[in-house]
Structures are given as structure tokens and as C-alpha cells.
């Protein structure tokens, strides 16, 4: 680092960041990979080229192709190609000779939208708490997760592996410890994080994982190919490598959006997308991703990686509020959802007994949220612990009265708390209202837990054992601890329900 404290030397050249008001430094938009377009489109990432002089890194790099317009975040523009970049936040007063734990953030967004440039992902507060924070830009949507014949699946995951290699080689220059790297993510970012635990190519590049609201959906190659066929048809090109490469990124973005809209309207792709129109998921391809994460963790594939899991207790209320999932308000519609998802009848009947006075929509959203995120996330922690790994489990349960109702602990509401960014643009929607003193205290506790876990593997409450599932409940005005083994409730309804990759109806895709 330079005397001014904002310049750093990497193997590709010097970079200059910007100093924040708190004295920390943000170094943004550092290339870790070459632009994955032109002849490199749909291929594994290649290393970035070097540069002479000092590269100005005071602003985020371009974001990956998408149609989303998120509060405070940049919008993708056709022609933006240098999308494989990392962003680094260093603390205000780095300790000389004592490298800090590294916290690596993978953003969520249904594997289709989002970017590390979203305001609630600013790493300054976590850096102030004692970590070097890195966020990763990677390919999403069709560019990152669409099946292209003759090219690797899961290119977005390969991008993150390339970023982790950059961190291993370069992060010491920023004061980070390459021997204490924690990968963190929420929603599809958490899905990517647990996929890394199952990937041989990622082994040894990280040591801990923080996974918030891990989605349960993964595709077999046959389903991925069926989705590609639908997207190609909407784009007016052949579902071949040449046909797909002939379509500019914005054309495939628009085509995928139309396929997702059809799914929301009840016209599912390959009869697997009803009610959950996320048209791109990681593919269990046997190469990049040899096994589904739950199976890999249960087999002990990542027992040397510490795992911290969290999910919100009302996950799907957010997805309903923003119109991302279909509405269900009658018993007949709920029965149709159970058949189409598909789900065994036992959990649906159990939710009727546990929530006898609740409206149908409330039962639907509780059932959907646990099927999609809650039970799968909890089970990942349990399987990891039973296989000999260290795992901690928590749930985000913060709720309080707000004008017009109450703030719900819904999908994504935990992220501004864990990042310490309650005042970021757009956070008020996730929180339901402006944060109060109890919210700020909760955020401080969550920030401390993340940084302590990254540093030592201990977030501040007991790890799971084969016989006990202690759960930290993040709440206001204070947290509490329960044990899923002894506490009755919804989890008992899922004991006999399995989670496997989504397959074509006839099961012909392996």
C-alpha cells in the first residue's frame, strides 16, 4: 500500500481506490477476468490482462447483462463487457503485521439480476468491524447459467472460482489473510456459495461459508436444455451453440424475461417452473458441479469448511409483495400449488393444523417459503454437522409495528442488518420503515457475528451436533436461542420430504 493509503500493488498492476469518510478505503472495479464476450462468450473465464501505470478504481465496474433496475444500483447497458471485477474494502486502521480475515460477498437475484454495486452491499461497516471485504461481479442469467451445447454449464460459478483465485493471490496486498477466506451470499448468492462447497475446482480457495436463505432448486441437464430451448425460441434463434452465440446478450435477456413471464402466468417450462418462475439455476452437470450441495455435504465433501446458515421466518412474503410469485387465496388454489410444485400432502395438511385461523394466502406463503428456502437451509446445516463439519444455524425473526401493519422478517430483509447498511438507499422498503434504536443494535450484533465467524469460526452461539440443532433467532429487542430437536413446529412436517434436483417429468434427463 502506498504512503497515501489508497494505492495497492497487484500482480497485474497498481490500483488506486478512494478513501471513505471513516478512513477506510474502497477499491472498486478491479478486473479479475477478461471480458467474457466476443470469442470468449460462454467459455470459462480467462485471467484479466495487466496494465501499466496506476488504474483508477474509485467506481464500480459494469454490471452483468440483465433487465433489472434496482434502487441506487447501476443499470446494465448493451456494450458493457468488463463485468468480471472485484471490489475491496479495507478497514480505517489496518493492523500492521496482522492480516485480517477476508469476507467475500456473492450477490443474490435469482441467478438473473443484481450486482455488487447495490447500496446495501457496501462493505465499509463490515470492514470497520475487522475484516477485508470483497464483493464479486460475475455472469448471471443466460450468460452465466444458460445451457449452451458444447460449452460448460455453471459459468457464473466458474467466474466466482476465478475471483477466489485472485483473492488467494492478491488479497495480502490489501491486508487480508488468504488463509482465512469466508464466502458469503444470500438467496442465489447463497446457492452459489454452497455449490462451491461441492465443487472440486474450488477446494482450498476458501475456509468458511455464510449462507442466508439458500434456495432449494437445482436443474438436471435435461431441464437446463429445455429452458434453453424455450429461451432460444423466444429469441428466434436455434438452440445450438452457433444460434445462441448469434444472439446479442440483450436479445437473450429479453427472451428469458418473456419465458419467466409465461411461467408466472401458468405456462411452465418443461412442467417444472410453475409458481416459481426462476428460469436459471445451477446445473448438476457431473463436471463443474458433480453433485447437488445437500448430497455433497451429507457425504462429508466439505467437512473441513465451517458453515453458518440463516434464513428469514417469512421468506415468501417479499416475493409475493414484489409480484415475483403467483398469488393463492383459496383452498383449491392451494391444493393446485401442492400438486404442481410438487409437494407431499403431509406438510400441506400439517400447516392447516398449525395455522388453523390463518388465511389461505398466509399458509401458502409459509409452505412455499419453507419449501423453497427455510427447510432446505436448515437441512444443509444439519447434514453438514452430521457428516463431521462445523455448522451454526440462525433465523431472522425481526418484526415490529410500522404504519399500515408490521415489518415482516421476509426474504432479503436480513441483508442490510448483516452489512450494517440500514440507511442505504432502498433499505427502508426491506425494513418496512426507518430503522430505530433496536434495529441498529440488532444490526451491530449481526455484523459482529459475521466478522467473528470469518475470523475464528465462532459466531457467538453453539454449533450443531448430531443430537442437537441450536438456533439463534435474530430479533428485536433481543435475540433468543431454541433447539429444533426439542421444539415442536413446522420442521417436523418435513422430516420425510427429500430435496433433489428438478427433473423433466418423464425423468429422462438422468
Buried (B, 14 or more C-beta within 10 A) or exposed (E): BEEEBBBBEBEBBBBBBBBBEEEBBBBBBBBBBBBBBEEBBBBBBEBBEEEEEBBEBBEBBBBBBBBBEBBEBBEBEEEBBBBBBBBBBBBBEBEEEEBBBBBBBBBBBBBBBBBBBBBBBBBBBBBBBBBBBBBBBBBBBBBBBBBBEEBBBBBBBBBBBBBBBBBBBBBBBBBBBBEBBBBBBBBBBBBBBBBBBBBEBBBEBBBBBBBBBBBBBBBBBBBBBBBBBBBBBBBEBBBBBEBBBEBEBBBBBBBBBBBBEBBBEEEBBBEBBBBBBBBBBBBBBEBBBBBBBBBBBBEBBBBEBBBBBBBBBBBBBBBBEEEBBBEBEEEEBBEBBBEBBEBBEEBBEBBBEBBEEBEBBBBBBBBBBBBBBBBBBBBBBBBBBBBEBBBBBBBBBBBBEBEEEEBBBBBBBBBBBBBBBBBBBBBBBBBBBEBBEBBBBBBBBBBBBBBBBBBEBBBEBBBBEEEEBBBBBBBBEEBEEBEBEEEEEBBEBBEEBEBEBBBBEEEEBE
